Amino acid sequence: MSNPTTQQSGQEHTIVENIDQYLVDGMPVYDAGGERVGKVKMYSAIAGYLMVGQGPLGATHLYIPFRLIRSIDPHELYLSVSKDILAAEYTQPPKITTVSETRLALGPQGAMTTQKSQVQLVQSGYDAKQMTMSSVDVGDMAKRLAIGMTVYDATDARLGEITQYDTPRSLMVVESGIFKPRVLFVPFSAIKSADRDSLTVYLTLPKDVIVKEYAMLPAEA
């Protein structure tokens, strides 16, 4: 992304320039009229989205595609739309679709075996086209998991512990709380890393996205 990229948004061209060089957590964000929107809380260069915190302590969030960036420098970022449009259209995270793929792969003895992968798809923040955000080998990931591992989101916030994991359905059950327990059904494709030595699992998504997307067992599961 180091080269300037030009995107079409309505009748305007949005210039996304040197994002990987300038974009950092905590950067102030302004709308098209120069009104402060909030601060960058986190971002995904792969999917092309900013999560911008608003209000006291950044408690509420906007999910802004990179194609709405008008300009960026080492100190601040300006968008091509108004604060009202952001509040009306970008308060929800982009929809994530999880699909399974099976393909033939060369096994350790030279024989062809089937390999199951789980893939996360999302609308790209660059051009609004469907894109692959992550893909994991289901069998390999299952070998890294264990009951009791602590699960953290993309910002290192603790989500709970694994109480079950299901290889055929490619998901793990994450529970937290005693008096008001919360159960999440997280697909393997949302896992960034899993370490049996430290008994930790880190995810690719922030807590509010995980809770919104995975609070219910998938119907196809």
Secondary structure, DSSP 8 states (H G I E B T S, - for coil): --S-EEEEETTEEEEE-SHHHH--TT-EEE-TTS-EEEEEEEEETTTTEEEEEESGGG-EEEEEEGGGEEEE-SS-EEESS-HHHHHHH-SS---EEEEEEEEEEE-TTS-EEEEEEEEEEEE-TTTS-EEEEEEEEHHHHHHH--TT-EEE-TTS-EEEEEEEEETTTTEEEEEE-SSS-EEEEEEGGGEEEEETTTTEEEESS-HHHHHHHSSS--TT-
